[in-house]
């Protein structure tokens, strides 16, 4: 009986060893791909952070432009008002 069992089990053990070797190779590939994915994800997050900072900077500059425009308009009104007080 042992001989018959050994003949059935031996090829299965060989196939198992081959499958485990293939699994190890595929797991190494998976690990490399995960590392690449992490690197790309980090770069993407860095770009998103930079984008958010630039958007905030743009918003601040737009507010500054609006404030300067209002100040310029008020200054022109003040100068116009003072021009009427000019003594000849």
C-alpha positions in Angstrom: 0.0 0.0 0.0 2.8 2.4 0.9 4.3 2.0 -2.6 1.0 2.8 -4.3 0.5 5.9 -2.0 4.1 7.0 -2.6 3.6 6.8 -6.4 0.4 8.9 -6.1 1.8 11.4 -3.6 5.3 11.9 -5.2 4.1 13.6 -8.4 1.8 15.8 -6.2 4.7 16.8 -4.0 6.7 17.8 -7.2 3.7 19.8 -8.5 3.4 21.5 -5.1 7.1 22.4 -5.0 6.8 23.9 -8.6 3.6 25.8 -7.6 5.3 27.2 -4.5 8.3 28.3 -6.5 6.0 30.0 -9.0 4.2 31.6 -6.1 7.4 33.0 -4.7 8.4 34.5 -8.1 4.9 36.0 -8.4 5.0 37.4 -4.9 8.4 39.0 -5.6 6.9 40.7 -8.7 3.9 41.8 -6.7 6.2 43.3 -4.1 8.1 45.2 -6.8 4.8 46.5 -8.2 3.6 47.5 -4.8 6.8 49.5 -4.2 6.3 51.2 -7.6 2.7 52.0 -6.7 3.7 53.4 -3.4 6.4 55.6 -5.1 3.8 56.8 -7.6 1.2 57.4 -4.9 3.8 59.5 -3.0 4.6 61.6 -6.0 0.9 62.1 -6.7 0.3 63.2 -3.1 3.2 65.6 -3.4 1.7 67.1 -6.5 -1.7 67.4 -4.9 -0.2 69.2 -1.9 1.7 71.6 -4.2 -1.5 72.2 -6.2 -3.4 73.0 -3.1 -0.7 75.4 -2.0 -0.8 77.1 -5.4 -4.6 77.4 -5.3 -4.4 79.0 -1.9 -1.7 81.4 -3.2 -3.8 82.3 -6.2 -6.8 82.9 -4.0 -4.7 85.2 -1.8 -3.4 87.1 -4.8 -6.9 87.5 -6.2 -8.1 88.9 -2.8 -5.0 91.2 -2.8 -5.9 92.4 -6.3 -9.4 93.1 -5.3 -8.3 95.1 -2.2 -5.8 97.1 -4.2 -8.4 97.9 -6.8 -10.8 99.2 -4.1 -8.0 101.3 -2.6 -7.1 102.7 -6.0 -10.7 103.6 -6.6 -11.0 105.3 -3.2 -7.7 107.2 -3.8 -9.0 108.5 -7.2 -12.2 109.7 -5.5 -10.2 111.4 -2.8 -7.8 113.1 -5.3 -10.8 114.2 -7.4 -12.4 115.6 -4.3 -9.3 117.4 -3.2 -8.8 118.8 -6.7 -12.0 120.8 -6.4 -10.5 122.6 -3.3 -7.6 124.0 -5.3 -7.1 127.7 -4.9 -6.3 129.7 -8.0 
